[in-house]
Amino acid sequence: MLFSIDGKTALVTGGSRGIGKMIATGFVEAGAKVYIAARKHAASEETAAELSKIGDCIALEADLSSEEGCRALATEIQNREDKLDILVNNAGATWAVPIEEFGDAAWDRALNVNVKGVFHMTRFLLPELRAAARPEDPARVINIGSIDGLRVPRMDTYSYSASKAAVHMLTRHLASKLAPDITVNAIAPGPFESKMMAETLRTFGDQIAASAPLRRIGRPDDMAGTAIFLASRAGSYLTGAVIPVDGGISTT
Amino acid sequence: MPIADKFSLHDKVAIVTGASSGLGVAFAQALAEAGANVVLGARRTDGLEATQRVVEAAGTKALVVATDVTFPEACTRLAAAAMEAFGRVDILVNNAGVGTAVPATREDPAEYRRVIDVNLFGSFYMAQACARVMKPGSSIINLGSVLGSTTADLPQAAYSSSKAAIIGLTRDLAQQWTGRKGIRVNAIAPGFFPTEMTEQFPPGYMEEMIERRVPIGRPGQLEECAAAVVFLASDAASYITGILLPVDGGLLTT
């Protein structure tokens, strides 16, 4: 069962919508027990209720913009589980204002959630990840980077692009440190239907789709497919990889 | 479609070059286990017959075509044989490859040329032949190497430069064909896997490299490399094109 994650336990941060929800949905469909965490508990509850119709999904509340918030979510998991097979660090924040107005407020939230949040969640959950690791079936950390961390975006999202480049490097650094018990890889999504992308897609959707070599934006299964590959037996020898899932945009 | 079915290659047709040994056999087997019929190319047909039995044991059909990928017309013949037998080509795995380990000042230009001929030109000729018959939704997987992006203490000028070239070839063919023809083109970069090529390493070399350069702390298993090929060939990877996917136990982080 090369691509099976049946029976594994996963946490997907920011799992109530967008890319996190795409991954959570794929994991639940594939037989994993999935915790989703989001800042808005109602959104989390709603998604968990929806996914519980097809499998096992539990809603948690979390604000990952501070170390304490990360610790609180890790504790929630630790209270419920002795081991965690898969951690998907997906929660993210962006900010777009003209460069003249791009102050600390625009930097802090993106760096806190996108970079420090990824690091702290991984750090706090190390005991449960290590407890899940078996020889040739390591525990998995999957970080969500972005093609905006690979090539220069057109929008005024300086803290976002810098934070996502940081996620890619942090992925490689953690991979080298946490092997062989835990693999750490990143997915660098291109344009997908998410709340973060909604405004951009409304304005430039057709143009963006046309500019991708694959001539469309990403679909939920495209995101879930790569995450399942990384989380399954098939992905057990990959660590430190940054995988663009972008319809080829980063080649252009 | 259930998400698990996205990884299926049921009823697809795959061509694997260099299918008589090492990773090529593992690729053919994994593609067959995922449901694909497999067309096997290599210079040595004796080895291909063994691979044919591996594919048939997995429950799909195999076709053996003796092929030297350094001849464009041989590549065209291989693609034509696949079309004649199965009526389609969905997947190409450009696995045929050779290497040398000779200090650069002593490297024989003919041997260097041979490496580029097989690894780079062979991959291009096969891609060209297959792209002419492939339908939208098809997938080409080129074999790069971690040595396309790093070094590993052995003299590998010919091999490394051929594998670095594969990265550029992959990106450009993705750019040319993904939009116009709907063919995805990707490459994998294997690290250390036990094959005929690694058997030629000096004694102790592999152990030292694993210790020093492979965070996962062991060589890869052939089926772990094949799993990445099946993934890239499948619809689960349908938004992925132009990438280099390392399957290296973390070697490229060192």
Interface residues (C-beta under 8 A of the other chain):
Chain A: L2 F3 S4 G26 E29 A30 E136 P138 R172 H173 A175 S176 A179 P180 T183 G190 P213 L214 R215 G218 R219 D221 D222 A224 G225 T226 I228 F229 R233 A234 G235 S236 Y237 L238 T239 G240 A241 I243 P244 V245 D246 G247 G248 S250 T251 T252
Chain B: M1 P2 I3 A4 K6 F7 A30 E33 A34 R171 A174 Q175 T178 G179 R184 G191 P215 I216 G217 R218 G220 Q221 E223 E224 C225 A227 A228 V230 F231 S234 D235 A236 A237 S238 Y239 I240 T241 G242 I243 L245 P246 V247 D248 G249 G250 L252 T253 T254
